[in-house]
Amino acid sequence: MDQAVQDHAITLLSSHTGAEVRGIDLRRPMEDAIRERLNRAFVDHSVLVIRDQTLSAPAFLQAMQLFGDIFPQHNPRFQVPECPMVHYISNQDRFEDGTVYIPGEGYHTDHSNDAKPPKATALHAVKLPKSGGDTQFINMHEAYAALPENTKKRIDGLKARHVYQSKHSERKLMSLPAEKRKVIAAFVIHPLVRTHPESGRKALYINPIRIEEIVGMADSEALPLLDELLEHSTQPKFEYRHNWKSGDVVIWDNRCLMHKANGDYPVDQVRYLYRLMLKGETPM
């Protein structure tokens, strides 16, 4: 039997970002009207938090296709064995030197080094620490709108070169296997300001982990500009901070958000989530 969502089942989580969805079971068939309403809410609120789900990796994969087509993620190291299109996020992985790897540290937007970066990322909480591990989201529509007019004019038309890991990045990423490095572009060029293809709103499009340079600008000028934009964007007034609960499915819009994860919990407390991404379009 198809399911319906009552009007009160979608509630705002902040004044500008995030909406909570209750009263649906993502394992069950979804009416077209409900699918359309969820997709509209996704565009309007940029983050959807769908509560109280219990999904296997294949069920998660099936459910998230309500919002679009699956984007192949870059590092096969993190594939879930029984469902390789779904990856996992875990605090139990380590770098080659033995140090703990905390996925998602530092503000960023996912896979911006792709010619058509994913429009969305979705996570499903399978196991959580007793406390901590929040995800912070920054609304880059709001950040752009609040820029001084002279800054908007300065950055209008500027483009940045995105790579797998910028030489300026403070965050270290897991290395890619050789076969994957062969098929991922060495770099791509994206605008510093992009227009959302569905809402028409402009957003800053920066990524401290991936941006190697601003095209045609010396690093001595580009790096202070990028630092200025990052400092402006990450003001608390532009943030929605998500406190995870067991069973949460969270899907967010990479076209207008930055996000980061917090590793503020004991490493012996397991944090394990399923992750997948949805295909996007060339930033314009």
MIKE-54638 format. One record per atom (N, C-alpha, C): residue in one letter; x, y, z. Coordinates in steps of 0.02 Angstrom, whole numbers, plus 50000, padded with zeros to 5 digits. Layout:
<recs>
AXYZ
...
</recs>
This chain:
<recs>
M500424994150000
M500005000050000
M500445006250000
D500285011149957
D500655017449956
D500525021250021
Q500965026050034
Q500905029850096
Q500835037150082
A500565040850130
A500465048050123
A500815051550181
V500995057750168
V501305061850220
V500825067550236
Q500625068250299
Q500185073550319
Q500555080250317
D500175085850314
D500475092450309
D500955093950366
H500815091450426
H501235093050483
H501875088750486
A501965084150439
A502515079450444
A503185082350421
I503185088050387
I503795091350367
I503845097850407
T504355098250450
T504425104150494
T505125107050486
L505175113650491
L505815117050482
L506275115750541
L506925115350526
L507435114350578
L507825120750592
S507795125550548
S508085132150560
S507725137050514
S507895143350521
S507555148450481
S507745148250407
H508305145050391
H508535145150321
H508735138350294
T508875133450336
T509145127050311
T508875121350353
G508645116050318
G508465109950352
G507725109250366
A507465103350351
A506775101550367
A506755094250388
E506355092850439
E506285086050465
E505665082850435
V505735076550415
V505185072750385
V505015066850431
R504405066450451
R504165060650490
R503555057650456
G503415051350473
G502805048250449
G502875044450385
I503495043250361
I503575039150301
I504065033550317
D503985028150279
D504435022350283
D504745021550215
L505395022850209
L505735022750145
L505785015750114
R505595010650151
R505595003950123
R504965002450083
R504475006750089
R503825005550058
R503745009749995
P503285007749949
P503165011749888
P502955018849906
M503115023549861
M502985030549872
M502535033349817
E501995036549835
E501555039749786
E501935045349750
D501755046449687
D502085051649648
D502015058449682
A501445059849711
A501335066349744
A501805067249803
I501925061949839
I502375062349897
I503095063049873
R503285059449821
R503955060149792
R504075067349771
E503585070349738
E503645077249715
E503705082049774
R503325080649826
R503345085049885
R504025084649920
L504295078649925
L504955077849955
L505495081349914
N505465080649848
N505955083949806
N505895091549809
R505275094049814
R505185101249822
R505475103649888
A505345099749940
A505605101550006
A506365101350006
F506665096749970
F507395096249965
F507675102649934
V507375105049880
V507615111149848
V507505117149893
D506925117349926
D506745123249967
D507185123750030
H507365118050059
H507685118150125
H508405115550125
S508625112750069
S509325110750058
S509555104650099
V509265103450157
V509395097550197
V508735094450217
L508645087950203
L508065084250229
L508315079150279
V507985078950337
V508135074050389
V507525069450395
I507595063350371
I507035058650371
I507155053850430
R506715054250479
R506825050850542
R506585043550541
D506865039750587
D506605033150607
D506595028050550
Q507155027650513
Q507215022750459
Q507665017050480
T507525011050455
T507945005150465
T508065002050397
L508625003850366
L508745001950297
L509384997850290
S509344992350253
S509944988950231
S510274993250178
A510894991750159
A511224995550107
A510834995350041
P510594989550018
P510204989449956
P509554993449962
A509224993350020
A508614997150029
A508755004650029
F509315006550058
F509525013650057
F509645015849985
L509995011749947
L510115013249876
L509465014249838
Q508995009749848
Q508355010149814
Q507975016449835
A507965017849900
A507575023449926
A507825030149900
M508485031149897
M508745037649878
M508665039149804
Q508475034149765
Q508315035449695
Q507655039149687
L507305040349743
L506735044949743
L506955051949723
F507595053449736
F507845060249726
F508305060949664
G508455055449630
G508875056049571
G509275049749557
D509715050249508
D510125044549487
D510765044249529
I511015038249539
I511595037149582
I512235039449547
F512655043049585
F513305045349562
F513835040549588
P514265037949545
P514795033349569
P515315037249611
Q515415035049672
Q515885038549717
Q516605036949697
H517065041249719
H517735041149692
H518185035649722
N518115034049785
N518595029549816
N518285022749832
P518425017549792
P518115011049803
P518325007649868
R518825010449901
R519035007549965
R518455007050014
F517975011750009
F517435012150059
F516785008950036
Q516805004949984
Q516195001549961
Q515934996750014
V515264996450021
V514944991350062
V514934984950021
P515224979450045
P515324973550004
P514694970949970
E514134970850007
E513524968049978
E513154972949932
C513404979149928
C513064984149887
C513574989649869
P514004988449819
P514584992849807
P514405000049788
M513805001349763
M513625008249749
M513535012349812
V513425008949868
V513385012249933
V514065011649966
H514315017149993
H514935017150031
H514785017950105
Y515285017150145
Y515195018150217
Y515645023750241
I515435026950295
I515845031650333
I515955028750402
S516585028250422
S516735025050486
S517345028350518
N517335028850584
N517925031350619
N518415025850637
Q518315019950609
Q518755014350623
Q519295013450570
D519285017550518
D519805017350467
D520415021450488
R520995019550462
R521605023050478
R522005024450414
F522405029850417
F522865031350363
F523425026150363
E523835026450310
E524385021650304
E524865022150363
D524915028050394
D525385028850450
D525065026950517
G524445024550516
G524125022150576
G523695027150612
T523705033650591
T523285038650624
T522555037750604
V522115039650650
V521395038750639
V521155043350583
Y520745040750539
Y520445044550485
Y519735046550506
I519605053150510
I518935055650526
I518635058250461
P518175054550429
P517895056650365
P517515063150373
G517605067650325
G517195073650323
G517445079450364
E518055079050391
E518325084650430
E518435090650384
G518325096650412
G518445102750374
G517885104350326
Y517695110650320
Y517145112450275
Y517325110850203
H516835108150167
H516935106350097
H516265104950065
T516275103949999
T515695101349963
T515935095249925
D515525090149921
D515775083549899
D515935083349824
H516525080349811
H516735078449743
H516695084249693
S516885090249716
S516875095949670
S517415095549616
N517865090549622
N518365089449570
N518105085249513
D517455084449510
D517135080949454
D516835086149406
A516845084649341
A516555089349293
A515815090649306
K515465085549329
K514765086249350
K514715083649422
P514865087949470
P514865085649540
P514185083149562
P514155078749612
P513515076249635
P513065081849661
K512435081549643
K511975086649667
K511815085649741
A511865079449764
A511665077949832
A512085072349860
T512145072449926
T512435066949965
T511925064750016
A511885058250029
A511425055650079
A511795050950126
L511635051450190
L511915046950241
L511345043650279
H511465037550300
H510995033950344
H511375031550405
A511145033750464
A511485032050526
A511345024850546
V511865020750545
V511815013650564
V512025012650637
K512605015750655
K512845015350723
K513165022050741
L513005024650800
L513235031250820
L513575031050888
P514045035650900
P514325036450967
P513795039051015
K513925038651079
K513425040851129
K513295048251124
S513795052151104
S513705059351095
S514225061651045
G514135067751019
G514605070550971
G514485068050900
G514925069950856
G514865067750786
G514365071650745
D514175077750769
D513705081850731
D513985083350662
T513535084850615
T513715087450550
T513475094650545
Q513935099150526
Q513765106250519
Q513685107850445
F513135111250430
F512975113250361
F512985120850357
I513275123450303
I513295130650291
I512905132050227
N512415136650233
N511995138450176
N512355143650134
M512595141650076
M512995146050033
M512565150849992
H511895149549987
H511445154649960
H511445160650007
E511335159250071
E511305164650120
E511975168250126
A512515164450123
A513175167550127
A513295172250068
Y513115170050008
Y513205174349950
Y512775180649955
A512145179749974
A511685185449977
A511935190750026
A512295188650078
A512525193350130
A513195196550114
L513505194750058
L514145197750040
L514055205150024
P514555209250039
P514535216250017
P514505216549940
E514175221649914
E514095222149842
E514765222549805
N515255225849836
N515905226349802
N516245219449797
T516125215049847
T516405208249844
T516045204249791
K515385204949786
K515015201449733
K515285203349665
K515415209849654
K515675212149590
K516375209349578
R516775208949631
R517455206549625
R517475199249603
I517035195149630
I517055187949616
I516625185849556
D516225190449531
D515785188849474
D516215186749414
G516085180749389
G516445178249331
G517095174649346
L517325174849410
L517935171249427
L517815163749428
K518345160049410
K518295152749409
K518885149849448
A518775143949475
A519295140649515
A519455133749485
R520075131749496
R520285125049474
R520235120249534
H519835114949525
H519735110049578
H520115103649560
V520465100849611
V520845094649603
V520625089849658
Y520885083749656
Y520695078849707
Y520865081349777
Q521485083649786
Q521685086649849
Q522135092649836
S521895098549857
S522275104649846
S522925104549887
K523445107449858
K524075108149895
K523995112949953
H523455116849954
H523335121550009
H522895118650064
S522635112550054
S522155109650101
S522495107450165
E522185109150222
E522425106850286
E522195099750301
R521685097450266
R521415090750277
R521745085850230
K521945080250257
K522245074950217
K521705069950197
L521695068150133
L521215063250108
L521545056450100
M521125051250101
M521365044650084
M521585044450011
S522145041349997
S522395040949928
S521935036449886
L521895038149822
L521495034249775
L521915028449747
P521605022749733
P521975017449699
P522165019549629
A522685016549603
A522975018549538
A522455018249482
E522025013149481
E521545012549427
E521025018149429
K520875020649489
K520395026049494
K520715032749475
R521355033649490
R521695039849471
R521715040649396
K521705035149359
K521735035449286
K521095038149256
V520525037249290
V519885039149260
V519595045549289
I519875048049344
I519645054349373
I520045059949343
A519715065249323
A520055070949291
A520585073849337
A521145075949307
A521685078949347
A521445085449379
F521005089149343
F520715095149371
F520095096949330
V519675101149360
V519095104049326
V519055111349345
I518705115249304
I518615122349316
I517885123749330
H517745126949387
H517065128749407
H517035136049428
P516455139249421
P516385146149443
P516385146749519
L516605152549544
L516575153849616
L515865155149639
V515445157349593
V514735158349608
V514335154349557
R513905150049583
R513495145949537
R512755147349549
T512355146149498
T511635147049502
T511295140349507
H510865139649558
H510525133249569
H510065131849510
P510115125949478
P509715124649418
P508965123949431
E508765122849493
E508055122149507
E507745128249541
S508105131349587
S507825137149622
S508015143749588
G508555143749549
G508785149849518
G509185154449564
R509305152349626
R509675156449674
R510425155649664
K510785161149675
K511515160849671
K511805158449738
A512375155049733
A512725152649793
A513475153049782
L513845154349835
L514565153549833
L514735146249822
Y515235144949781
Y515445138049769
Y516185137549780
I516365136649843
I517065135949862
I517165129349899
N517795127049898
N517945120649930
N518685120749951
P518825122150015
P519525122650037
P519935116450026
I519615110650020
I519975104450012
I520175103349938
R519785106049892
R519885104549821
R520165110249779
I520045116549799
I520245122149756
I521005123149758
E521315122649700
E522035123449694
E522225130649677
E521795134049639
E521945140949619
E521315144249592
I521315150849592
I520825154649554
I521155156149486
V520815154449433
V521095154949366
V521285162149350
G521915163049329
G522155169649309
G522335174249366
M522355171749428
M522505175949486
M523085173049523
A523555177149543
A524125174849582
A523905172349650
D524255167149676
D524085164449742
D524095169849796
S524545174749789
S524595180049839
S523955184149844
E523565184249791
E522905187649793
E522345182649803
A522405176749772
A521855171849774
A521755168849843
L522295167049877
L522225163649941
L521905168149994
P522105174550000
P521745178950047
P521005179750029
L520845179949964
L520145180549943
L519755174349964
L520035168449952
L519695162349971
L519615161850047
D520125163950084
D520075164050157
D519525168750180
E519485174450147
E518965179350164
E518265176550151
L518175173250095
L517525170250079
L517355164650127
L517855160650146
L517735155250193
L517545157950262
E517915162850285
E517765165750350
E517065168850351
H516895172350298
H516215175250293
H515685169850294
S515795164550254
S515275159450245
S515145155450308
T515655154350348
T515595149750405
T515385153350469
Q515085159150462
Q514785162350520
Q514205158150545
P514105157850611
P513555153750638
P512865155450611
K512755161550590
K512085163450566
K511895159850501
F512385156950466
F512235153350404
F512205145750415
E512275143550477
E512355136450492
E511725132950516
Y511635126750494
Y511195121950527
Y511645116250552
R511615114750615
R512015109450645
R511575103450660
H511745097750629
H511325091850638
H511595087250691
N511185086050741
N511335081250794
N511015074550775
W511435069650761
W511195063350733
W510805059250784
K510275055950759
K509905051050799
K509895044450760
S509865039050797
S509855032450765
S509285032050714
G509435029550655
G508925028750603
G508845034750558
D509205040250571
D509145046050527
D509395044450457
V509025046950408
V509275047650339
V509305055150326
V509895057550308
V509995064650295
V510245065350224
I509895069450184
I510105070850116
I510175078350108
W510745080450077
W510865087650071
W511095089550002
D511015095949987
D511125098749920
D511835101549915
N512275097949880
N512965100249872
N513035106449828
R512505108249793
R512535114049748
R512495120649786
C512295120349849
C512205126649886
C512405126049959
L512775120749977
L512975119750046
L513715117850049
M514035119750104
M514645116350127
M514455112650191
H514855107650208
H514725103950269
H515385101450298
K515355099550361
K515925096150392
K515665091650448
A516045086350461
A515895081750516
A516355083450575
N516125081650634
N516515082850695
N516745076250725
G517395075950739
G517685070050770
G517745070650845
D517255073750877
D517295075350948
D516985069850992
Y517195063750981
Y516935058051020
Y517495052951027
P517465048751078
P518005043851088
P518065039151029
V518685037851008
V518795033850948
V518555026650958
D518495024451020
D518255017551031
D517495017051026
Q517145022651018
Q516425022551005
Q516315022850930
V516025017650902
V515975017050829
V515455021950801
R515655025350748
R515205029350707
R515205026350637
Y514635023750616
Y514605020250552
Y513955022250517
L514025024950457
L513455027150417
L513535024750346
Y512985023250313
Y512985022150241
Y513005028950205
R513345029150148
R513375035350108
R513275033750034
L512895038050001
L512865037949928
L512775045049903
M512865045849838
M512795052349806
M512355051849744
L512075057549724
L511635057849666
L511935062249612
K511835060249550
K512135063749493
K511895071049490
G512365075449472
G512205082449465
G512365084949394
E512435091449388
E512545094549323
E513165099049327
T513395101349269
T513955105949267
T513785112449302
P514175114649352
P514015120949386
P514035126849337
M513525131049341
M513475136849296
M513335143149337
</recs>
